[in-house]
Every structure is written in C-alpha cells, then in structure tokens.
Amino acid sequence: MPDTQALVNDFLNKLKKRKIEGSQATAKQTAELLRSVISQTRVPYTNQAGALIDSVKAVGERLIAANPVAADKSSRSKKLKHDVIEAVNELIQDISTCHEQIAEQAVEHIHQNEVILTLGSSRTVLEFLCAAKEKKRSFRVFVAEGAPRYQGHLLAKELVTRGLQTTLITDSAVFAMISRVNMVIVGAHAVMANGGVIAPIGLNMVALAAQKHAVPFVVLAGSHKLCPLYPHNPEVLLNELRSPSELLDFGEFSDCLDFGSGDGAPLLHVVNPTFDYVPPKLVSLFITDTGGHNPSYMYRLIADYYSADDLVVQRRSTSGN
Amino acid sequence: MDPRRTARTVSDPKVRQVGFFTQPSPPPGRSVSDPPPHDDTVRSLSPSSPPVNDHSPSGISLSPVMIPPPRHHSDTLLLRTALQATSPTTSFSYSARTVTIPPENEDVPSSFSPGLKVVSGKSPSSFPGVKASSVPASELTTVSVVNLHLVISEKAGGASVEVQNDQPANSKPLKEKTSKAERHALQEAQRAAKAAAKGGKTSSTASQSATKPSKAAKSPSQKNEDSQVAASEKKRVDRAPEKDRKKDAPHPRMQYDDMSRVEKAKRRAVVKQTEVRNRVELFRHLPQYEHGTQLPDLETKLFALDPMHHAIYKVGLQYLSGDICGGNARCIAMLQAFKEAIKDYSTPPEKTLIRDLTARISSYVSFLIECRPLSISMGNAIKFLKSRIAKLTLSLSEPDAKAALMLDIDRFINEKIILADKVIVKHAVTKIQDGDVLLTYGASSAVEMILLHAHELGKQFRVVVVDSRPKLEGQLLLRRLVRRGLSCTYTHVNAVSCIMHEVTRVFLGASSVLSNGTVYSRVGTACVAMVSHAFRVPVLVCCEAYKFHERVQLDSICSNELGNPDAISKVHGREEINYLEGLVNGENLQLLNLMYDATPSEYVSMVITDYGMVPPTSVPVIVREYQREHLWS
C-alpha cells in the first residue's frame, strides 16, 4: 500500500513538527487518515475484519510511536469496510460538531452577572461562552494568560471582539482573584478513564485554588478526547517538555549555561512541561456533547467509543510476531 | 504555689518556657534563683540584671522555637504594676519598682535623672490619650518631675497621633479622632515647650507646673487643684490600665473610591498622575494610574521643586522607574535619603525643630507615595523615625539633635535589617539538610542569603527557582545562584504542580506578615504555598520582624498595589505575542497587573524571623510585645 504509506508518513511528519495544533484538528486528521487507509486496503475474502483491524492497528502504532501523548487517537475499529468507512465518517462528523453540542448547554450553566475564570485558550470554551452571550446573559470573564504559550491573549482578543467584558490577568494572580469568581470553565487535552484530565499546564493550580474557595471547576471535553488509559504517573509519563527558550532567552543566559559542576553536569536545568494532570476529585463536572457527567462516570463512556479488545494498542516489536 | 517558683515580685509572668529548648547557660548577672528549665516554669528575671543588652535577640541562649522575653521587660513590668496596683491582694510597692529599674534607654538623649528616664522611655508612643500608666510613679517623685514626664508623654501622644496617620493627605480626618480635650492639652504642652525652649531648663519646671492644671483639664469636671489632680489621677489609674491594654484599632487606609479625599490628595500632589482609562471595577479603591507619563513630567520639575531635597527626589525617581525593588532595598534607600535630608536640614526661625522636621518628613513621604505606594516595611520605618523625632528633648541643640537622629536611623538599619537578616540566615540553615531540594519563588533577599550561606557551609542541595510574569524576578536570582555554583532548576509558576513532587522544602520571602498570620508578598506566592500544602511540603516564610504589621487582611483584593497594565499585554522578549495590539484601549478589555497577594496562614508552616522561628499565629504576639516598645520607643 504505497499510497497509504506516503499519507501516513506525511501525517506523522506533521505531528512531529507540531504543525497540527489542537486536539480536534489532530483527531479529525487522524480519522480522515484512517478512512483513507481503510478505503485503500485490499481486503482478502476471508477475515476481512481482521485485515482491516490489522492495518488500522499498524497505522495506530506508528502514530503512537510518533506522538505518545496523543493516545486517544488510536484504536477505533469496527466491522466491515463500508460500515467502517461510514463509521469513520460519522466520527469525523461528531468531531466537527462537538463544539455546537457542548455550547448548547451553556445557557444552563451560565447566568446573569457571573464571573468566569479560564486559563489559556480552548475553542470549546470560546464557543461555550459566546453561546451564553448570545442568549443575552451578561457576565465577565477573567482570562489567565497561560504562560509560556500565552494563549490566553488569543482568547481574550476573541472574547473582546465578540463583546464580552474580559480582564486579562497573569497566572500568578489566579489565587488572588479566584475568591471573586463564580465558576471556572476550562478545556482539556484528554480525559482519562478515571475521570482525570490532561490539561494545559497551570490548570492543576487553578483546580486546587477552586477547590479551596469552593468554586465549581467545569471541564469541557468533546467525546473524541476520551482515553481508555489510567494515569499512573501522569506528570512524567503523559507529559511533554518543550524548549527552554520559551522561558529563558538563550542569549541572555549564555553565560550561565557554561557553568558546570565538578562532574560536568550542567548547573542549570530548565523545565518547561506542556501538560498538567488534574485528578478527578478536583473536577466538579464534565460537559461533553452527550451532556454533563460526573468524573466517576466517564469510564462508562469509553465503552461507546472503544471496543474492549483495543483498549491498549500493543507495540509490535521489530523482531517479529 | 509551686515551691520551685520564685517570688512573684520579681517574676515576669508573661515569660514562659514552652516546648523544646536546650539548657540555657545562665547569662551573667542573672538572679541567683534560676529555676531549672522545666516546661511552664516561670523564669525569674531580676530587674537589676540587664537582660540582653547586645543588639540582637539571638544573644539570648534560647532555642529558636521560643519567643524570648522582651528586652525592656522593665517596661512591661511597670505596666504590670500599674495593672496590679489596683488589686489589693498583691504586695507590690512602687518604690521597689522605680528604684531598681536600671536605665535601659541609654541612647535617649536626655539629661534627666535615671529614674525619670526610665519612666519617660517607657510610655509607648502608640498610647495616645492615656498617661496614667506613668501615674503610679508620679506618687513618689516630685511634682516637677511628674509634670515634665507628663509633658513628654503628651508630646509622645501627639506624635503618635501623627504617626498613626501614614497618609499625609488625611491628617484632618485623623485629628478628629483625638478628643478635643486631648488636643487642647497637647497644644498647651507644646506652647509650654516653646516657652521652655526659650526660657532654659530652670524655668521649664516652673512653666510646666502651669501645664499641670491643663492636664487635669482633660477630665472636664475637675478643678485645677493639686489635691483634686491627685484624686483624679488616682481615679484614672483604675480606668487607664484597661485602656492601656486595649489599643485603638488601626485607622483604615485611604480608599481611592472616596472622591472627596482623592480630590484633596490631588490638589496637594507633586506628581501629576493621569488615571488609567479602563479601570478594573473590583479595584476602584486602589489608585490606578497611567504609567510612563510620570517620569518625564517629574524630570522637568526637578529644579522647580524647592522644598524637596535632592536625595528624596532621586529615591522617588528610582522607585518610579523600578530600579529599586524589594522591601528591604526600598526601605534602606528611603532611610539613607532621609539621613541626607536631615543632615542638610536647618530649622527655620520661629519654628521648633521637632514640629518642622516632622512636617518636612511628612511632605517627603507624600512625594514618595506618589511615586510608588509605600511598602509596609517603609511604613514601619517612617513610624519609627517620626517617633524618634518626637522623642527628641527640647534642650538639645540642633546639631546634636540631628546627629542623634542620624544615629538612630543607622541603628535601625543595622539592627532591624542587616543583623536581623543574619539571624534569620542562622536559623534557616539549620532547616536545610544534605540531599534537599529547595523551592523558592521570585527573588527574596532573605532567601537568597540563606541559600548562599548554606552552600558556603558545604551542604549539598538543589534549588528550584519558580518565576512568573511580568516581573520575571526569578531570573535575577537564578543568575546569581548559578554563578556561585548552586545547581538550579528554573521553571514558571504554572509548572509548579509538575515539579512539586521532587521538592522537600519551600522557602518564601515576604513583604510583610499581618496580624492574622496572612503573608503579604509578591503575587504568585499564594499559588506556590497552596500547591506545596497540597503536596505536603513544608513552607517556611523568611521575614524580618520590622515588617510585621498590626492590620489584618483576608484576601488580596482589600489592599494591593496595581502595576503597569502594559506589562501584561506585551511580553518581553517575545515580540510575536502581540495579539492585543489595538484592543487595549477598547472598552471591553481590562488588564490587571497585581503586585501583591495574601497567602492564608494555614499554608505556612513556619515564619523565620529575627525573634526566632515561630508559627504564623505568633506574629500578633511579636507585634504587640515588641514593636510598640522597641520599634517606636
């Protein structure tokens, strides 16, 4: 299948170079890629399903090898080719419309004169807040800027152009301001099977502050973000470290980088993680396209999207088998 | 009674040994009856032995966990006797008290007899209207001595009225609080003081005996007779001790949503401030000014500002531009500038040094406030300076008075800041062990000293420096630490929950610790303390005791400082992040740049001060027992 290999390689390159941003785009493109893989698989007359599953699995493994954190994009396997393609189409459709379905629920949760806090930027949150605004609810939003990517600036810009009262604060001021906030609404990168959330960095701090002040912490997540894995050491295993240049200017600190201790180990380490893990006990509510759920319920939704055999995509060793 | 307890007449019941302590080697000259160091044993402190006359309280060989007895315990003793004098069951005798108390305030420039010196030095300046604490002594000493003392304490009362008012623009509403009778008495006293300054020492007693009736005029129904005065004073003894103990609530600070006061302040202002267009509603009570417009304006006014001393002007500009930053640095710079101003000061004719200098200092302070709101450390230092000015005796010549003030300022800087830091470092390095991973936030001078000292001692540990926008102060600390060879990890405040699982201790600095145990410090400290608490990592706050304050605060909104909002919209070093260009002046967008936040006391395990390592709940104890008597006496 040379064409599909090219497609898969292309996609993998894009993932590695982080050209695809956002979970939704990644999921969509993964699904589309799988759809094209499936349509081009030459299916033997016997064991059609098995062949399909194998090809999808192969692609899935390569995807996981390229981007381990995107674990939720992997196994989506169903029955026969046409059905499969239809199902994949449905999946793509779901991914595209999850925002509207989540945003429809906004009016139930946001009322007049509320103060909402969010961190960073998430398209789901943006649509959610705008939907409430359209229903003539007037409320204020505090946006924490979300260093070091400063996506909060983007979200603030969007909200301001749509007419919402926005105040931009630094991440360090979250604890100071949260006593005046009615609700915290954030997006997620992935939702784990235990109800924990892999979220942009800084959200664990926000969740702890919200718990201390008894402010509801609401996570908006499309169902494509659901992941069947349980997090064991999420800060380390499910995290990515980005370049230190986002925190320190290499030019300014070039003199410090030369220093080393006696055994040659560098004295200066810079840690710039991308994701944060929020445990389920800090989350008050998940709002998905199927409605609102408790964190302890999220594992049931896995069954809708994942088949029991495919909960973990095994890495095939190169020596065979 | 416990036979091991020594006689009550010489014991200070407020001093108790509780908790861990090592065998204290008895300091020289202590009373013979040194009780064995048991828990809850009342220590006897003979008033005849100078408790610890060296400069730092660490000279007392106590364990750091215990709050050492107040240095001028004789002062509290006198208060105690005043309290207990009314109860007939005790067997105190005033004569014993006043005779045996040694002169503690050697540096009070006065030429009075030792007995009187003690009495005068004792009355804390923050008791405005109540002089009866000194009344028991008056029964023994001569009338003239009594009057002299009363005059002084009234002046102290007067000064304290000003002292409590940190906002010079609000002197009027504050004065209304003191009763009319008190102000009348104050004016009489000051008139007498002026007459005394002119007439010399011998006539001073004569004129002051004339002020004695004015003092009695305080209680309106009293007649101006000696017997009556004595009777009224006796009566006041009953009421006064309770009033002594109960202090006035600290006056609320100026709130900027009170339009009349804001207008008044603007009229007096030296620096022209334009208000920010998009004010955050929640912070209407704080000043929000446009940054960047004040500096050029001030520069043009440089030569027009005659009454402003050039050193003060320079310091104000340094605050405005952000060159000097940090509680200790700002306080020291301000005090040095005051020293220079005092050196160049000369009393104008027809004015007294004390009143004029105090007014001058107040005008300097209002200028500094316009440049940048005062930090709590600066506020305490100003209170100290004003109380020292007020305590100057009238008979001092001007050069002597100026020299004494400059000496006081040096002593304050040395004792309360430099030596206090040394003591804090000494206590804190005992909490660092080999293999520790220490986390710190921002750049605190005290924490930096601790880390460097521990490294010099050869301890093996790693440091995690957590930083945040917009000041990015952690980078400065990081640079200094790496240069000295410490192994450091640098991250930003959002990542603190990722890194907290490797951390063993957290050291934080503070701008102040308030009387409900809340730590008031750089914004973001509360987040770090909260996450540490969630991960069960001990949090140690290092703060010199002169920064403690008697006010209380529940959250970060009631009182804060708002910085330059442009610092938020622009990211230094990353020009591609300019999404908010053009929107900044729109009506929907507000930018909030908080400078401080309030960390609740339950997140703090321990506060390391120059008085020892105490829990945050002990801070009001230190404020009450020490700051009144030592800082402002």
Interface residues (C-beta under 8 A of the other chain):
Chain A: E145 G146 A147 P148 Y150 H153 L154 A156 K157 L159 V160 T161 G163 L164 Q165 T166 T167 L168 I169 T170 D171 S172 A173 V174 F175 A176 M177 S179 R180 I201 G202 N204 M205 L208 A209 K212 E235 N239 P244 E246 L247 L248 D249 E252 F253 C256 F259 S261 A265 L267 L268 H269 V270 V271 N272 P273 D276
Chain B: V280 L282 D467 S468 R469 P470 Q475 L478 R479 V482 R483 G485 L486 S487 C488 T489 Y490 T491 H492 V493 N494 A495 V496 S497 C498 I499 H501 V523 G524 A526 C527 M530 V531 A534 D555 S556 I557 N560 I568 S569 V571 G573 R574 I577 Y579 L580 L583 G586 N588 L589 Q590 L591 L592 N593 L594 D597 A598
